[in-house]
Amino acid sequence: MSKNKPVVVVGLMGSGKSTVGRLIAEVLGLPFSDSDPFLKARYGGTAAQIAARDSAETLHRYEADHVLHELAGEPEVIAAAASTVEDPRVREAMKEAFVLWVDADDEVLTQRMKSSDHRPAFGPAAMRARREPYFREVADLRCDVGSMRPEEVRDAALRAMGLPVPGSR
């Protein structure tokens, strides 16, 4: 694998997609695209605001558009909203990328979600029930962020891609 292939980081809310995505992008020297800034710039609100203003269905369509738009361009690292894996077009497009699934127990995710008001109020258990089969389908690698630090997740992804890990020989 080379750094000329896009990387998509997927996972439920609170799993650290943005943090891990930035770390991977930095090492690979690739641009980083996160759904949260994309939504704000293109649709004028956070995920929570869009869900409240327009509907959860509209939010999920916008989140899928983010991933499809970014995968259509030059290789980059993309932090994809969890809902995107439900869209068959996105799952098909992800076949051309390395997909990293960052995951943790629902209790860990619930605690992390409390730290931010930009996320809609979706509980991890219900979202996991809907999305876990899709995460399993698209993921090249799953990392437990409940027991791994972001740098460890980055390094595991780099190893899985056959790329050098910072600081290793």
N, C-alpha and C positions, 0 to 999 in steps of 0.2 A: 504494500500500500504506500501511497505517497501523500504528501500534503496537498496534492492537486485534486483531492476528492473531498467533497463537503462532509462535514460532521454535524449530525443533528443530535442534540441532547434532549431526551424526553423524560417525563416523570410527572408524578402528581404535584399539585401545588405544595410548596414548602420543601421540595426535595433538593433544592440548590442548583437547578439547571443553569441559572444565570452565572453563579459563582464558578461552577465547573467549566461552563462554556467559555467564560473569559480567560480562565487559566489555560485551557487548551488552545484557544485562538492566539494567545500571547506566545506560547511555545512554537506553534506552527507558523507564526507570522501571517495569519489569515485575519480578514475582517470578522467581527463578531456582530450578530444580529439577534436581538432579544425581542420577544413578542410585546413586552410592556411598552418600551419606547416606540415601537412600530405602531401599536394601537393608538397611543397618544398623538403621535404625529399625523397619522393618516385619518383617524376616526374621532379625534378630539376628546379622548377620555381614557381612563384606566379600565381594566377588565371589569371591575366592580361597577363603575359608572356606566359602561356600555351595556352590561347585563341588566342593570336597573332601568336605564333609559330606553333601550331598544329591544331587549330580550336576550335570554341565554342563547337561544338559537342563532340570533344575529351575531352575538359575540363569537360563538364557535365558528361561524362562517368567516368572520374577519380573521380569526386566529389561523384557520386553514389557509386563507389567502396569503397570510404572512409567510408561511413555510413554502407554499408553492411559488410565490414571487421570488424568495431568496434562493430556492433550489434551481430556479431557471437562470440564474446569473452565474458569475464566477464562483469558484469554491470558497466557502466561508464556513464558520462555525455558527450554528443556529440553535438558540434556546427556544424550543417549540412548546407552546402551551399544551397541556395534557389532552385537551379536547381534540387536537389535530389528528390523533391516531384513529379516531372514529371515522374519519373521512377516507373512503377507499382511494380517492385521487392522491391524497397525501401519502398514504401507505405505499402506493405504487411508486410515487416520486422518490420516496425514501430508499427504495431499492438501489439507487445510484449513490447513496451516501453511507458513511459509517454511522450507525445509530447506537448511541450510548443511553441506556436506561438507568437513571439514578433513582433509587428507591429506598424506603425505610418503613418501619412499622408505622401503623396509623397513629399511634400515640405520639411518636416523634414528629410526624407531619402536622398533627393538630397543634402541638406546641409551637412549631415554627410558623404556622399560618397566623397565629395570634399576634405575631410581631409586625404585621403589615395590614394597612387598610385598603390597599389597592386591589386585593384579591376578592372575588365574589365569595359569598358564604356557601361553599359547597363542601360537604363533609368528605373526608378521605375514604371512609369505608364504602360509601355508595359509589364514589368515583372509581375506586379500585375494582369493584364488582363489574362495572361497565367497561373499564379500559384495560385491565390487566391482560386479557387475551390478546388485545392488539399490541400492547407493549411487548409481550412475548413474541408475537409474530414479527415485529420489525426490528427488535434489538439484536445487535451483534454482540453486545456485552451488557450485563447488568451489574451494578455496583450498589452495595448497601451503604448509603450515606449515614446511616445510624451508627455504623461502626468504623467508617473510613473518613479521614479528613479530606477536604477538597483536593489537596495536592496528591494524596494517594489515589484518588479516583482519576485525576488527570494522568498520573503515571500508569495506572492500569489500562486506561484507554490507549495511551501511546504504545504500550507494549502489545496490546491486542491488534493495533494497526501496524505493528512491525516497525515502529519508529523509535529513535533513541529517546531515553528518559533523561531529563536534565540532571546533571550531577552524577550520572552513572557512566561506567566505562564499557 
